[in-house]
C-alpha cells in the first residue's frame, strides 16, 4: 500500500508530465503531498459490466429465500453459501463478497438506483404513459446515463465533474478535486474542471526519451527536478529548494 503522498507524487504528478510541458506544475506536487490534517475522499467504483443484482443481495429469511428460489429457479444460489450482511438476518450477499462482511455497518447497499426521468410505476410503464430515459434497455446508453445523471439527450459532463465545478471555489490548491483511475471518463468531466487521470495498465513516469546516454542524462535531470520541493511565487516563477 502506498501513502497518499507517494501516490500523488509518483502516479499522478509524473504521469501527467511530458518533457518540459509539466515543469510549470512542479509546485503542485509539493503542495498536494504535504500533510494538512485528516483526509477524506468519496471513492466511486463504476463497474462497466452487467450486474445480476438479484444474485448480489438475497433475502435469507425463510419466506424471502423460498420466494427468491422459486423465481430464480436454476440461477438461485444455495442458502448455505450466502454471506449474512445486514445484521438483522434478512439479507445476504453473494459468496464472492465475503470481504464486505467485516465492515458491515460501515457500508450501505443502495437499491433501485437509476436514471429515471420521474418516479415511475409499473402500470404506467406497461401503458406507455410514463416519461422514460432514452434507450432504457441499452447497456451502453445506461452506462453513460449513470455517469452523467442525464436521462435524455447527449451528455458532455458527468455528475462528479459538475460537483467539482461547484466545489472549485473551496479548493485552495491548484490540483484537481477529482482524480480518475480510469482515464478521462465522462463521470469526472465538468464544465470548468477536469479530473487528474491515471490510465490503467500504463506505468507512471516520464516518457519520450531515447536509450542513448544523453537522453538518459536528460531524463535523470528532469526526474531530479520533479523530486525537488518547490514554491510558487507571486510572479508565477517557481523556486526550487
Secondary structure, DSSP 8 states (H G I E B T S, - for coil): ---HHHHIIIIIIITT--GGGGGGGHHHHHHHTS--S-----------S---GGGTEEE-SHHHHHHHHHHHGGG---GGG-EE-SSSSSEEE-GGGGGGGGGBTTB----S----SS---HHHHHTT-S---TTTT-HHHHHHHHHH---SS---S-HHHHHHHHHGGG--SSS-S-EESSSS-GGG--SS---EE--TT---S-----SSHHHHHHHHHHHHHHTS-EEE-TTS-EEE-
